[in-house]
């Protein structure tokens, strides 16, 4: 029991607090830290959140974008030090917890209805 409490205390220090409220269907811009030689830079990755896994320190989001006509998905650990910022650009109205059906769609069929604020 004490080991479990110790792990929770250590994890609590590593949790990020400035993360916006992210939900499925949101279009997000994620700033990823890229190492090039001895230089570091932040590279933006913009796409739609198609899946979310909430597990404390191990929480992840799956972001899908279309790059040169090919669908590219990346899984980001939200509390990772290589993630500099997450910005929610647009929110969509969805009725599913996982949007894997977007993988089979092409072009305008991948559009989601915007949520009315």
C-alpha positions in Angstrom: 0.0 0.0 0.0 2.8 2.5 0.8 4.5 1.9 -2.5 1.3 2.8 -4.4 1.1 6.1 -2.4 4.7 6.9 -3.1 4.2 6.4 -6.8 1.1 8.8 -6.7 3.2 11.4 -4.9 6.0 11.3 -7.5 3.5 11.4 -10.4 1.7 14.4 -8.9 4.8 16.5 -9.3 5.2 15.6 -13.0 1.5 16.4 -14.0 1.1 19.5 -16.2 -1.5 22.0 -14.9 -1.9 24.4 -17.9 -3.5 21.9 -20.2 -6.7 23.1 -21.9 -9.9 21.0 -21.8 -9.6 18.6 -24.7 -12.4 16.5 -26.0 -13.0 14.1 -28.9 -13.4 15.9 -32.3 -11.5 19.0 -31.3 -9.0 20.4 -33.8 -5.8 21.0 -31.9 -2.4 22.5 -32.5 0.2 20.6 -30.5 3.7 22.1 -30.1 6.2 19.3 -30.2 9.8 19.8 -29.1 12.2 18.6 -31.9 15.9 18.0 -31.4 18.1 18.8 -34.4 21.7 18.3 -33.7 22.4 20.6 -30.7 19.4 22.9 -31.4 15.9 22.5 -30.2 12.8 23.9 -31.8 9.0 23.6 -31.4 7.2 22.1 -34.4 3.4 22.5 -34.6 1.3 19.5 -35.4 -2.4 20.4 -36.2 -5.1 17.8 -36.5 -8.3 16.3 -35.2 -8.4 14.4 -31.8 -9.9 11.0 -32.7 -9.2 9.2 -29.4 -8.4 10.0 -25.9 -7.0 7.8 -23.1 -7.3 9.2 -19.6 -4.9 7.6 -17.1 -3.4 10.3 -14.9 0.3 10.7 -15.9 -0.1 8.3 -18.8 -2.9 10.2 -20.5 -2.7 10.3 -24.3 -4.5 11.8 -27.2 -4.5 10.5 -30.8 -4.3 13.3 -33.4 -5.1 12.7 -37.0 -4.2 14.9 -39.9 -4.0 14.6 -43.7 -0.5 15.3 -45.0 0.0 15.2 -48.8 -3.1 13.2 -49.3 -2.2 10.5 -46.7 -3.7 10.2 -43.3 -1.1 10.5 -40.5 -1.9 9.7 -36.8 0.3 10.5 -33.9 -0.2 9.6 -30.3 0.9 12.2 -27.8 1.5 11.7 -24.1 -0.2 14.8 -22.6 2.2 15.2 -19.7 5.4 14.5 -21.6 8.2 17.1 -21.4 8.5 17.0 -25.2 5.1 18.6 -25.5 5.4 22.3 -25.1 1.8 23.5 -25.6 -1.6 22.4 -26.7 -4.0 24.9 -28.3 -7.7 24.0 -29.1 -8.6 25.7 -32.4 -12.1 24.4 -33.0 -14.5 22.2 -31.2 -16.8 19.7 -33.0 -20.1 18.1 -32.1 -19.6 14.3 -32.0 -21.6 11.4 -30.6 -18.8 8.8 -30.3 -15.9 8.3 -28.0 -13.6 7.2 -30.7 -13.6 8.6 -34.2 -11.9 5.7 -36.0 -14.5 5.9 -38.8 -12.7 9.0 -40.1 -9.9 6.7 -41.3 -12.1 5.3 -44.1 -13.3 8.7 -45.3 -11.7 11.0 -47.8 -12.0 14.8 -48.5 -15.1 16.6 -47.4 -16.5 13.5 -45.8 -14.1 13.9 -42.9 -15.5 17.3 -41.9 -17.2 17.4 -38.5 -20.0 19.8 -37.4 -18.8 22.7 -35.3 -20.1 22.9 -31.8 -22.2 26.0 -31.0 -20.7 27.8 -28.1 
